[in-house]
């Protein structure tokens, strides 16, 4: 199973990588209920509609995280919002093979808890390496992630080099 928090799911939708990712995912994709609420409940933006469509088509499943104590402890220990904490909890409970998170505290939790993780930029670079995107399209999508995400310049430049170097 692959689990996402709201930040990464929204970013890959904004960069128009969501359908590409879901089409090539090797495992079921799931989000906790709080992440669905954060992504879709109050917004009528294009990214929210893309995520809702994937949910409606069962390409992404919403799973309830029943262990409230675990969620509360993750929120407290790692200073995370509820959506990020539910995503980390779901990844732990379901023994997910990957957690998509661009949240710094979520990444720190993954590192300490031994959860494999990726970011929206990681998904973009991997899509390019797999040959799912051409060079110019990948660079355009990086520009979108740069605009919508909060990345250090060094991360953007490293990604750009990797996107342009891939044959």
Beta strands, then each sheet from edge to edge (+ up, - down):
strand 1: 2-4
strand 2: 29-32
strand 3: 61-63
strand 4: 98-100
strand 5: 117-118
sheet 1: 3+ 2+ 1+ 4+ 5+
end
